[in-house]
């Protein structure tokens, strides 16, 4: 069973197959406080964050998670909330979802008192310990 919390994906996902997502191809567990920004392409069951969610069969859930609809090229996902690039680079998007996030002044600045840091209007959220 899949369990993802506090996860990010920025790479592109390209597949000729099915169940392709920016973060998860097939969800049979829990995804929370996560996001993806890369382009996503595939044949069937393709989503910006999650390609296919097994919540109908198994209790898979997605909460407080997002994908960039512009950079992913995907308007839909089987879980999560699609946001524009501007919304994905706004701390209010994530703090409103209960993320432990704080806006900092520059991409090299870190506030380790928070799990996530962001430079409003410049960056996507990044982990405070990420270099």
TORKOL-4160 file (C-alpha; in steps of 0.2 Angstrom, whole numbers, padded with zeros to 4 digits, m for minus):
131
<pt num="1" X="0000" Y="0000" Z="0000"/>
<pt num="2" X="0006" Y="0017" Z="m0005"/>
<pt num="3" X="0009" Y="0030" Z="0008"/>
<pt num="4" X="0016" Y="0047" Z="0003"/>
<pt num="5" X="0017" Y="0062" Z="0014"/>
<pt num="6" X="0027" Y="0078" Z="0011"/>
<pt num="7" X="0032" Y="0073" Z="m0006"/>
<pt num="8" X="0036" Y="0083" Z="m0022"/>
<pt num="9" X="0040" Y="0079" Z="m0040"/>
<pt num="10" X="0047" Y="0091" Z="m0053"/>
<pt num="11" X="0052" Y="0080" Z="m0067"/>
<pt num="12" X="0042" Y="0076" Z="m0082"/>
<pt num="13" X="0033" Y="0059" Z="m0084"/>
<pt num="14" X="0031" Y="0052" Z="m0101"/>
<pt num="15" X="0024" Y="0035" Z="m0105"/>
<pt num="16" X="0015" Y="0026" Z="m0119"/>
<pt num="17" X="0006" Y="0016" Z="m0106"/>
<pt num="18" X="m0009" Y="0018" Z="m0094"/>
<pt num="19" X="m0010" Y="0025" Z="m0076"/>
<pt num="20" X="0002" Y="0039" Z="m0077"/>
<pt num="21" X="0003" Y="0054" Z="m0065"/>
<pt num="22" X="0014" Y="0068" Z="m0061"/>
<pt num="23" X="0017" Y="0060" Z="m0043"/>
<pt num="24" X="0008" Y="0043" Z="m0043"/>
<pt num="25" X="0003" Y="0032" Z="m0057"/>
<pt num="26" X="m0009" Y="0021" Z="m0047"/>
<pt num="27" X="m0015" Y="0026" Z="m0029"/>
<pt num="28" X="m0020" Y="0012" Z="m0017"/>
<pt num="29" X="m0015" Y="0021" Z="m0002"/>
<pt num="30" X="m0013" Y="0039" Z="0005"/>
<pt num="31" X="m0005" Y="0054" Z="m0003"/>
<pt num="32" X="m0005" Y="0070" Z="0008"/>
<pt num="33" X="0004" Y="0087" Z="0008"/>
<pt num="34" X="0012" Y="0084" Z="m0009"/>
<pt num="35" X="0013" Y="0092" Z="m0026"/>
<pt num="36" X="0020" Y="0090" Z="m0044"/>
<pt num="37" X="0025" Y="0102" Z="m0057"/>
<pt num="38" X="0032" Y="0092" Z="m0072"/>
<pt num="39" X="0024" Y="0088" Z="m0088"/>
<pt num="40" X="0013" Y="0072" Z="m0089"/>
<pt num="41" X="0009" Y="0062" Z="m0104"/>
<pt num="42" X="0003" Y="0044" Z="m0107"/>
<pt num="43" X="m0011" Y="0034" Z="m0116"/>
<pt num="44" X="m0025" Y="0031" Z="m0104"/>
<pt num="45" X="m0028" Y="0035" Z="m0085"/>
<pt num="46" X="m0017" Y="0051" Z="m0086"/>
<pt num="47" X="m0018" Y="0064" Z="m0072"/>
<pt num="48" X="m0009" Y="0079" Z="m0066"/>
<pt num="49" X="m0005" Y="0072" Z="m0049"/>
<pt num="50" X="m0013" Y="0054" Z="m0049"/>
<pt num="51" X="m0016" Y="0044" Z="m0064"/>
<pt num="52" X="m0028" Y="0031" Z="m0057"/>
<pt num="53" X="m0035" Y="0031" Z="m0039"/>
<pt num="54" X="m0041" Y="0014" Z="m0033"/>
<pt num="55" X="m0052" Y="0022" Z="m0019"/>
<pt num="56" X="m0067" Y="0013" Z="m0027"/>
<pt num="57" X="m0059" Y="m0003" Z="m0024"/>
<pt num="58" X="m0047" Y="0001" Z="m0009"/>
<pt num="59" X="m0047" Y="0015" Z="0003"/>
<pt num="60" X="m0035" Y="0026" Z="m0007"/>
<pt num="61" X="m0035" Y="0045" Z="m0002"/>
<pt num="62" X="m0027" Y="0061" Z="m0008"/>
<pt num="63" X="m0028" Y="0076" Z="0003"/>
<pt num="64" X="m0020" Y="0093" Z="0004"/>
<pt num="65" X="m0010" Y="0090" Z="m0013"/>
<pt num="66" X="m0009" Y="0100" Z="m0029"/>
<pt num="67" X="m0002" Y="0099" Z="m0046"/>
<pt num="68" X="0002" Y="0113" Z="m0058"/>
<pt num="69" X="m0011" Y="0113" Z="m0072"/>
<pt num="70" X="0000" Y="0124" Z="m0084"/>
<pt num="71" X="0017" Y="0115" Z="m0083"/>
<pt num="72" X="0009" Y="0097" Z="m0082"/>
<pt num="73" X="m0002" Y="0100" Z="m0097"/>
<pt num="74" X="m0016" Y="0092" Z="m0087"/>
<pt num="75" X="m0032" Y="0099" Z="m0082"/>
<pt num="76" X="m0038" Y="0084" Z="m0073"/>
<pt num="77" X="m0031" Y="0071" Z="m0060"/>
<pt num="78" X="m0038" Y="0057" Z="m0050"/>
<pt num="79" X="m0035" Y="0066" Z="m0034"/>
<pt num="80" X="m0027" Y="0083" Z="m0028"/>
<pt num="81" X="m0032" Y="0100" Z="m0034"/>
<pt num="82" X="m0026" Y="0108" Z="m0050"/>
<pt num="83" X="m0018" Y="0126" Z="m0048"/>
<pt num="84" X="m0010" Y="0138" Z="m0060"/>
<pt num="85" X="0008" Y="0142" Z="m0059"/>
<pt num="86" X="0005" Y="0158" Z="m0050"/>
<pt num="87" X="m0006" Y="0149" Z="m0037"/>
<pt num="88" X="0008" Y="0136" Z="m0035"/>
<pt num="89" X="0020" Y="0149" Z="m0031"/>
<pt num="90" X="0009" Y="0158" Z="m0018"/>
<pt num="91" X="0011" Y="0152" Z="0000"/>
<pt num="92" X="m0008" Y="0155" Z="0003"/>
<pt num="93" X="m0012" Y="0140" Z="m0008"/>
<pt num="94" X="m0002" Y="0129" Z="0004"/>
<pt num="95" X="m0005" Y="0137" Z="0021"/>
<pt num="96" X="m0024" Y="0137" Z="0017"/>
<pt num="97" X="m0023" Y="0118" Z="0015"/>
<pt num="98" X="m0014" Y="0117" Z="0032"/>
<pt num="99" X="0004" Y="0114" Z="0026"/>
<pt num="100" X="0018" Y="0119" Z="0038"/>
<pt num="101" X="0025" Y="0132" Z="0027"/>
<pt num="102" X="0032" Y="0150" Z="0028"/>
<pt num="103" X="0037" Y="0162" Z="0015"/>
<pt num="104" X="0056" Y="0167" Z="0015"/>
<pt num="105" X="0065" Y="0181" Z="0006"/>
<pt num="106" X="0076" Y="0171" Z="m0007"/>
<pt num="107" X="0078" Y="0154" Z="m0014"/>
<pt num="108" X="0094" Y="0152" Z="m0003"/>
<pt num="109" X="0086" Y="0157" Z="0013"/>
<pt num="110" X="0079" Y="0143" Z="0024"/>
<pt num="111" X="0068" Y="0143" Z="0040"/>
<pt num="112" X="0070" Y="0126" Z="0047"/>
<pt num="113" X="0056" Y="0129" Z="0060"/>
<pt num="114" X="0044" Y="0125" Z="0046"/>
<pt num="115" X="0044" Y="0109" Z="0035"/>
<pt num="116" X="0041" Y="0119" Z="0019"/>
<pt num="117" X="0048" Y="0136" Z="0013"/>
<pt num="118" X="0043" Y="0146" Z="m0002"/>
<pt num="119" X="0048" Y="0162" Z="m0010"/>
<pt num="120" X="0031" Y="0170" Z="m0015"/>
<pt num="121" X="0029" Y="0173" Z="m0034"/>
<pt num="122" X="0046" Y="0165" Z="m0037"/>
<pt num="123" X="0047" Y="0147" Z="m0032"/>
<pt num="124" X="0037" Y="0132" Z="m0029"/>
<pt num="125" X="0037" Y="0126" Z="m0011"/>
<pt num="126" X="0054" Y="0118" Z="m0006"/>
<pt num="127" X="0059" Y="0108" Z="0010"/>
<pt num="128" X="0068" Y="0118" Z="0022"/>
<pt num="129" X="0082" Y="0106" Z="0023"/>
<pt num="130" X="0083" Y="0105" Z="0004"/>
<pt num="131" X="0099" Y="0112" Z="m0004"/>
